């Protein structure tokens, strides 16, 4: 369980956050079954890849969660941006639609899917630099269990309609 929690936190730290409204489109375009000689006939071009984490905080503990991630997750994302591992990140806060819904959405933008291939190699040094040893990170992850639950994660590509 601790390994799963640590893996989820490491992945979330490496992938979530406050991003620009629109990313820079990649040079690749979407492919369809009917390609024109000049490229894709898709009605869009592909942009960055977003990793989304859906978080549910326990009642009354949302501000406490934000205080915790301000000192941990935010510095990780800022360092990852500085090293150009991620493009940007966003954190959205809102009301849950029901008792089983998330109230926080963390988004992290990558330039493309290929950027995820060596994610651990790139992020492990950042996590160690900003958050300390693996043992320290595990202790922080366990502490967060008391105030929040990760309901799910998702990876999606942004598209820009032509």
Secondary structure, DSSP 8 states (H G I E B T S, - for coil): -HHHHHHHHHHHHHH-EE--SS----S-B---SS-BTTB---SEEEEEEEEEEEEEE-TT-HHHHHHHHHHTHHHHHHHHHHTTSSSEEEEEE---SSTTS-SEEEEEEESSGGGGTTHHHHHHHHHHHHH-SHHHHHHHHHHHTTTEEEEEEEEEEEEEE-
